[in-house]
Amino acid sequence: QVQLVEYGGGLVQAGGSLTVSCVASGTGNIFDVATVGWYRQAPGKQRELVASMPRVGNTHYADAVKGRFFASRDNAKNTAYLQMDSLKSEDTAVYYCRCVVQGVHVYWGQGTQVTVSS
């Protein structure tokens, strides 16, 4: 069974930076065969895509974070990162990591809270 755990959330001032990470465990180097994505959910809103990193190819970013957020992955460590720069109050949300294997098996982390104070 695959488990995803996010780390690194916290409180940051507007304009600041924060990096969150996601570590997968439970079944070998799953990141070698997975699409890994970052999502977020703000209070009262639906969960939305932040960045999606396919196994091969370019990373896709939501328009709201383009040029400010940078997603990366280290398959050997089964770890994904989301570097968030120039944070805004509207970036406040719970950030989730998602892993999709073979287009069928979907795994989510429990989320980590990011709060941006203005």
Secondary structure, DSSP 4 states (H G I P E B T S, - for coil): --EEEEE--EEEETT--EEEEEEEESSSSGGGGEEEEEEEE-TTS--EEEEEE-SSSPPEE-TTTTTTEEEEEEGGGTEEEEEE-S--GGG-EEEEEEEEETTTEEEEB--EEEEEE-
